[in-house]
Amino acid sequence: MDLQSCVKIEKEWDIVKARQLGRDISREIGFGTVDQARIATAISELARNVYLYADSGEICFEQTDSLEKKGLTIISTDTGPGIQNISQIMDDGYSTSGGLGAGLPGVKRLVDQFDIQSEEGKGTEVIALKWLR
């Protein structure tokens, strides 16, 4: 996979599409079933956040190659209201949707590298990277 593959998140069904595409790409890269499940779970959380909180957005995937390893980068971008207090939403158990609050802290635990940028009124970008072991 040389190009970036993306799924627009507009309907609830798009969460399933993004999850499946991410699982397929992770399998192609060579991830085992346990890491495929971790990746799919992270994608579900990111896509659900786009669906619940933003007007629109997308989940993109790119194979990441460094000198000694391969990985999968998941990029979630949206045009939502942005996140006022990133440190608050990164607290375990914090939830705005009445869910379990696993959300973004859960995604961070499932991947090897995690970065979030958000600007009020402009949207949010999350970049999550999982390395192949």
N, C-alpha and C positions, 0 to 999 in steps of 0.2 A: 504494500500500500504506500504509494508515494504521495498521493494527494490527501488533502484534508477531506473527511467525510462528515457531513452535518445533517442533523435532523431539526427542522423547525418545530418548536413546541407551541402549539396553539390549542389543541384539544387534549383531553385526558388520554386518549388512545396514543398520542405522540410519545408519551412517557414509555409505553410498552415498545414502540418502534425504536426509540433511542436505546433502551436497555438491550434489546435484541441485537441491534447493529453493533453496540459496544462489546457484547459477548462474542459475536461472530468475529470481530476484528481481533479481540484478545486471544481467541482460539487460533486464528491465523498467525499471530505473532509467536504463539507457542506457550501461552499461559496454561497452567493446569486447571482442573475443574474448580478447586478451592479458590484460587485467585480470580478465575472467571466470575465466580459468584460474588466475590468481594467487589470486583469492578462493576458488575451489574447492579449491585446494591447502591454503590456510590452514584452511579448514573441515575438510578431511580430517584434518589434523594435530590440530586441537582435538578433533574427535569421536573420533579414535583414542585420544587421551589419556584421555578420559572412559571409553571402552570398556575400556581396559587397566588403568587405575589406580583407578577409582571404582566404588562400588556402583551408582550411577545418576547421571544428569545429563541435561542438554539443551543443545542449540544453538539460540539464538534470533536472529532477524534483524529489524532495523528500518531503515527508510529514515530517514536523517538529513538534515535540511535546515537550512542556515544561510542567512544573508542572500544570500551570493553563490555558494553551491555546494551540491551534493547528494552524498550518500554512503551507504554501507551500513555499519551497525554490526552486528558479530557478537558475541554474548554467549554464552560457554560457562560453564555452572555445573554443579558436581557436589557430591555428598555423600561424596566419597572421604576418604582419610586426611589430606589436606592435604599441602603441600610444606614440608619442614623447612627447606631452604636454597634460596630462590628464586634468589639470585645464582649458585649452583653450576649449577642447571639451565639458566640463561640463558647459560652458557658454550657457545660453539660446540663441537660434537663430544662433549659430555657426553651419555651415554645410559644409561638404567637398563634398557632393554628389549633391548639388543643391536642396536638399529636404527642408522641412520646418524647419529643425534644432531642431525638438522635441527630436529626438534620445535619447541619454543617460540621459540628464536632465529630459526628459519626463518620462523615465522609473523610475528614482529616485523619481519623484513625485507620481507615481502610486503605489509604494510599501512602506512598512514600514521601511525596512532596505536595504541599498545599499552599496556595496563595489566593487571597481574596482582595479585590479592589472594588470600592463602591462609591458612587457620587450621588448625593441626593438630587432627585429630579432627572437623573440621567441613566441610572441603571447599575448593574453589578456584573462583574466578571470573576469567575472562579476558575483557576487552573489547577488541576489535580494530575499527578504523575505517578504511575505504578511501574516499577522496574521488574523485568523478568528475572526470576531467581535462577 
